[in-house]
Amino acid sequence: MKVKYRLWDAIDLFYACGTATSESYTQLGLECVQANDVAQAKRLQSHMDLHLFQHNGTFLYNRLLHLYVKCGKVDDARKLFGKMQKRDVISWNAMLFA
């Protein structure tokens, strides 16, 4: 439970401070994935969308895709996939298993 509260607090801090760096988004996204915390991953993704953040690569988005699919959140995975500017083999494979 402690990790979930820490994730919640970290994402709240993002909302209070505004935009964040690519490294910050990636680190927090990976923590959401490690904790299997879909709710916090969706909050993080919402913050990224709110600030029109576009990650340069596919790494973070692919991890979020896999989390959504693994947790049965296929609609969320499809929405994220649709927003991705770049897709690679890993992105497509995640959606094949959705």
C-alpha positions in Angstrom: 0.0 0.0 0.0 2.9 2.4 0.7 4.0 2.4 -2.9 0.5 3.3 -4.1 0.3 6.3 -1.8 3.8 7.4 -2.9 2.7 7.2 -6.6 -0.5 9.1 -5.8 1.6 11.8 -4.0 4.1 12.0 -6.8 1.4 12.5 -9.5 -0.3 15.0 -7.3 2.9 16.9 -7.2 3.0 16.9 -11.0 -0.5 18.4 -11.1 0.5 21.1 -8.6 3.8 22.0 -10.4 2.7 21.8 -14.0 4.7 20.1 -16.7 7.4 17.6 -16.0 10.5 16.4 -17.8 10.6 13.3 -20.0 12.8 11.6 -17.5 10.3 12.3 -14.7 7.4 10.9 -16.7 9.4 7.8 -17.6 10.5 7.1 -14.1 7.1 7.6 -12.6 5.5 5.6 -15.5 7.9 2.7 -14.8 7.0 2.8 -11.1 3.3 2.6 -12.0 4.0 -0.5 -14.2 6.1 -2.1 -11.5 3.3 -1.6 -9.0 0.7 -2.8 -11.5 -1.2 0.4 -10.6 -3.5 1.1 -13.6 -5.3 4.0 -11.8 -2.1 5.9 -11.2 -0.8 5.1 -14.7 -4.0 6.6 -16.1 -3.6 9.7 -13.9 0.0 10.1 -15.2 -1.2 9.7 -18.8 -3.9 12.3 -18.2 -1.3 14.7 -16.9 0.8 14.1 -20.0 -2.2 14.7 -22.2 -3.2 17.8 -20.3 0.3 19.3 -20.9 0.4 18.1 -24.5 3.5 16.0 -23.7 4.7 13.7 -26.5 7.5 11.3 -25.6 10.2 11.1 -28.2 10.3 7.4 -28.4 7.9 4.5 -27.7 9.5 3.1 -24.5 7.1 4.7 -22.0 4.0 4.3 -24.1 4.8 0.6 -24.7 5.1 0.0 -21.0 1.8 1.6 -20.3 0.2 -0.4 -23.2 1.4 -3.6 -21.7 0.2 -2.6 -18.2 -3.3 -1.8 -19.6 -3.5 -5.0 -21.6 -2.2 -7.2 -18.7 -4.8 -5.7 -16.4 -7.7 -6.1 -18.8 -8.0 -2.4 -19.7 -8.3 -2.9 -23.4 -10.2 0.3 -24.1 -7.5 2.3 -22.4 -4.8 0.5 -24.3 -6.6 1.2 -27.6 -7.0 4.9 -26.8 -3.3 5.2 -25.9 -2.3 3.3 -29.0 -4.4 5.7 -31.1 -2.7 8.7 -29.6 0.9 7.4 -30.2 2.8 9.3 -32.8 5.3 6.5 -33.2 4.5 2.8 -33.0 6.9 -0.1 -33.3 6.8 -3.9 -33.2 6.4 -3.9 -29.4 3.4 -1.5 -29.7 1.7 -3.7 -32.3 2.4 -6.9 -30.4 0.8 -5.4 -27.2 -2.3 -4.6 -29.2 -2.4 -8.1 -30.7 -2.7 -9.6 -27.3 -5.5 -7.1 -26.3 
